[in-house]
């Protein structure tokens, strides 16, 4: 087995951060994107997990679904799935987004991966009916599949000009630090849940 496929001995497990430019860290250095900052925070708190950045700018939920088997090749223990914003910007049918999310979550669970789903919200100019259907997908999928849910991934960061780049969409390095502080308890919960599951006979 090539060294790149082996889990480094100093790591207890692998977390794969899956998503679009919000995960990839568009506009900031890789070390300031949330996956790198999350790994650093986990390490500092005694959770020795590797966090792999599997974000692809511009990706939709259909794009992520198409590469789900590649994601599984990274041998994740936990996947943080934050996808759907680009679907919303394009006005893609919320039912298709939901179907994609369900399929991805089920595929990951079949491989004993613990999933944390990051909720997304959409600009109100798309109309109340669309935005409600879009936003409701996340709690519905989490409830149906009994996976962890971060109700809104960008809580405290979205629409804050001090924490976003000039486009008003992508966080700055400081914004990503705020994102990590927000999602950290959900990730720790997932780590504990995965350990408990792994210990079951």
HUZI-V490867 format. One line per field, one symbol per residue. burial: # if it has 9 or more other ideal C-beta (glycine too) atoms within 8 Angstrom, else .. A space follows every 10 residues. Layout:
burial=???
//
This chain:
burial=.......... #.######## #####..#.. .########. ###...#.## ######..## #####.##.. ##.#.##### ########.. .#.#.###.# #########. ..######## ##...#...# #.######## ##..#.#### .###..##.# ..###....# ########## .###.##### #.##..#... .
//
